[in-house]
């Protein structure tokens, strides 16, 4: 059974790998292979589904492509939205910020963290987790999240202070408080780094 599945699994992995590589701006396999620290011939064998990469190389691919192992391997990502944003903050964010990315990457990271923070705050306002389905009009929750996101973009620190002062968020559980605090910390830290002039 496993033997007959192997070629099909490798073929799907090869297609996903190529798609993710090109989406992330590596137009040529050669450049992606260089970023992984391997020879182009070795890498192209993965995209042709001839061989499977090692666990260490899969880890490096995920880091370089800024994707979860589930996304690279084709499994559904079952984490709540807030967790995915926190993973980004812990994974790609430090690398982007360490290199002083103040351009599109830095702005995109700040926006992702702002949306994650807005989604978490709105979910907690309504006494639910981000992963649970909202009761009533789902567009109302998106509108509320969007409004908070816009406020975070326009007046970030003032909006964070307002979120912290909300009465509804004072009675949420410890796990939700921790996640909200982590998102606020990641967001404000990304703002601080994104506003610093880039070293030349």
Phi and psi in degrees as a GROMACS rama.xvg file:
@    title "Ramachandran Plot"
@    xaxis  label "Phi"
@    yaxis  label "Psi"
@TYPE xy
-61.7475  -40.456  UNK-2
-60.4373  -41.101  UNK-3
-74.9717  -25.8852  UNK-4
-76.4013  -29.2319  UNK-5
-52.2745  -50.9733  UNK-6
-61.8061  -38.8222  UNK-7
-67.8712  -43.5548  UNK-8
-63.0243  -44.7998  UNK-9
-61.474  -40.8823  UNK-10
-63.9652  -43.377  UNK-11
-66.0879  -40.5167  UNK-12
-61.7721  -44.2829  UNK-13
-59.5675  -42.7333  UNK-14
-65.7823  -44.2772  UNK-15
-62.0088  -43.5189  UNK-16
-59.7432  -46.4668  UNK-17
-64.0633  -43.5966  UNK-18
-61.6477  -47.6993  UNK-19
-64.4615  -39.7856  UNK-20
-59.1255  -48.0483  UNK-21
-70.801  -36.0017  UNK-22
-61.7652  -32.4259  UNK-23
-87.7644  9.00557  UNK-24
92.9028  5.98002  UNK-25
-92.7958  84.3491  UNK-26
-64.7011  -32.4323  UNK-27
-113.243  138.765  UNK-28
-58.8549  -32.0609  UNK-29
-57.1645  -43.7947  UNK-30
-68.6068  -37.9795  UNK-31
-68.5829  -41.5951  UNK-32
-58.9574  -41.5375  UNK-33
-62.1642  -41.2205  UNK-34
-66.6181  -24.9418  UNK-35
-86.5811  -13.0539  UNK-36
79.2607  28.4748  UNK-37
-128.405  167.55  UNK-38
-75.0352  150.466  UNK-39
-59.7503  -42.1318  UNK-40
-59.3094  -41.5069  UNK-41
-63.7438  -44.9311  UNK-42
-64.3552  -45.4076  UNK-43
-63.323  -23.2575  UNK-44
-65.0574  -29.7205  UNK-45
-70.9971  -40.4988  UNK-46
-72.9143  -20.7845  UNK-47
-91.7841  2.77848  UNK-48
62.1178  30.521  UNK-49
-83.6637  -35.7016  UNK-50
-140.156  168.191  UNK-51
-109.134  140.195  UNK-52
-73.7682  157.904  UNK-53
-72.5611  165.808  UNK-54
-60.2992  -40.5135  UNK-55
-61.8772  -41.3968  UNK-56
-71.345  -36.1161  UNK-57
-60.9356  -41.8098  UNK-58
-59.598  -45.6705  UNK-59
-65.1911  -38.1323  UNK-60
-62.2364  -45.3858  UNK-61
-61.2338  -43.3942  UNK-62
-61.3134  -47.0471  UNK-63
-67.7468  -39.7761  UNK-64
-85.1812  -9.72468  UNK-65
57.4982  50.7035  UNK-66
-129.576  161.906  UNK-67
-79.7327  156.764  UNK-68
-57.9941  -35.2221  UNK-69
-59.7295  -43.1676  UNK-70
-66.1968  -42.2327  UNK-71
-66.8187  -38.88  UNK-72
-89.5753  -7.92625  UNK-73
90.3167  18.362  UNK-74
-94.5564  151.701  UNK-75
-66.2904  141.667  UNK-76
-91.9108  108.755  UNK-77
-96.129  6.96664  UNK-78
-73.0828  149.032  UNK-79
-66.0112  156.093  UNK-80
-52.8199  -43.543  UNK-81
-60.3879  -37.2305  UNK-82
-67.8226  -39.6947  UNK-83
-62.7553  -41.0123  UNK-84
-65.936  -40.0425  UNK-85
-65.4254  -37.7913  UNK-86
-60.6732  -40.6336  UNK-87
-61.5084  -45.4372  UNK-88
-60.9251  -36.7976  UNK-89
-83.5844  -26.1489  UNK-90
-94.9272  -77.124  UNK-91
-75.418  -34.7853  UNK-92
-56.5677  -51.5257  UNK-93
-58.1179  -37.6676  UNK-94
-65.2364  -44.9402  UNK-95
-63.5995  -46.2712  UNK-96
-70.6286  -35.0405  UNK-97
-61.724  -34.3296  UNK-98
-88.7875  8.04575  UNK-99
66.7743  35.1648  UNK-100
-68.7301  104.765  UNK-101
-107.26  -1.20481  UNK-102
-86.8671  -139.339  UNK-103
-62.1115  -41.4884  UNK-104
-63.587  -45.9993  UNK-105
-62.7494  -43.7679  UNK-106
-65.9783  -39.167  UNK-107
-64.3137  -42.484  UNK-108
-61.4223  -45.7516  UNK-109
-59.9782  -42.5017  UNK-110
-64.4862  -42.4777  UNK-111
-61.2936  -43.9563  UNK-112
-66.9676  -37.4095  UNK-113
-63.5968  -43.3302  UNK-114
-64.9823  -43.4848  UNK-115
-60.1243  -42.3954  UNK-116
-64.9951  -44.4199  UNK-117
-61.6004  -44.9036  UNK-118
-62.2961  -42.6564  UNK-119
-66.2856  -44.2412  UNK-120
-63.4504  -43.4695  UNK-121
-65.6626  -43.322  UNK-122
-59.641  -43.4313  UNK-123
-69.0614  -32.2942  UNK-124
-56.952  -36.6865  UNK-125
-96.7229  11.2928  UNK-126
67.5954  35.2076  UNK-127
-140.397  168.897  UNK-128
-90.0913  162.874  UNK-129
-60.999  -33.9032  UNK-130
-77.3779  -17.2739  UNK-131
-82.8726  150.763  UNK-132
-74.9927  135.366  UNK-133
-70.8639  145.481  UNK-134
-82.2767  149.917  UNK-135
81.6462  -143.365  UNK-136
-78.6519  109.105  UNK-137
-65.3051  -26.8119  UNK-138
-70.2672  -27.7698  UNK-139
-63.0924  -40.8607  UNK-140
-65.715  -41.8537  UNK-141
-64.6104  -39.1682  UNK-142
-63.8023  -42.195  UNK-143
-65.0765  -42.1713  UNK-144
-63.6299  -43.5191  UNK-145
-62.4531  -41.0818  UNK-146
-64.3661  -41.7951  UNK-147
-67.8632  -39.8364  UNK-148
-58.2098  -47.3662  UNK-149
-60.4106  -40.5908  UNK-150
-64.5008  -40.6014  UNK-151
-63.7615  -35.065  UNK-152
-72.0371  -38.7564  UNK-153
-79.2113  -46.4939  UNK-154
-135.091  76.2742  UNK-155
-59.1948  -53.6728  UNK-156
-71.9889  -35.4813  UNK-157
-64.6442  -39.5921  UNK-158
-69.4457  -39.8377  UNK-159
-60.2752  -43.6364  UNK-160
-61.9223  -39.77  UNK-161
-65.194  -41.0369  UNK-162
-59.8723  -46.2265  UNK-163
-64.026  -25.293  UNK-164
-88.9501  -4.19851  UNK-165
-66.5467  128.803  UNK-166
-61.9492  -37.0219  UNK-167
-62.808  -26.9896  UNK-168
-87.5367  -7.7001  UNK-169
-76.1454  -22.9617  UNK-170
-103.879  10.7682  UNK-171
-76.8398  161.153  UNK-172
-68.8675  166.002  UNK-173
-60.7576  -39.2318  UNK-174
-63.1165  -42.4832  UNK-175
-69.163  -37.977  UNK-176
-62.3205  -42.1382  UNK-177
-62.5949  -47.3176  UNK-178
-63.0276  -41.7883  UNK-179
-64.0911  -42.6066  UNK-180
-63.0787  -40.4274  UNK-181
-64.3539  -42.3825  UNK-182
-65.3973  -41.6442  UNK-183
-62.9828  -44.087  UNK-184
-62.7521  -45.5004  UNK-185
-63.3888  -41.6663  UNK-186
-66.2654  -49.3292  UNK-187
-67.28  -34.128  UNK-188
-66.6287  -40.3675  UNK-189
-65.4159  -35.0326  UNK-190
-63.745  -44.0168  UNK-191
-62.0716  -44.9622  UNK-192
-70.3443  -38.8135  UNK-193
-66.624  -26.045  UNK-194
-87.7122  -9.70389  UNK-195
-75.106  143.653  UNK-196
-67.0236  142.878  UNK-197
-75.3048  133.88  UNK-198
-72.124  140.7  UNK-199
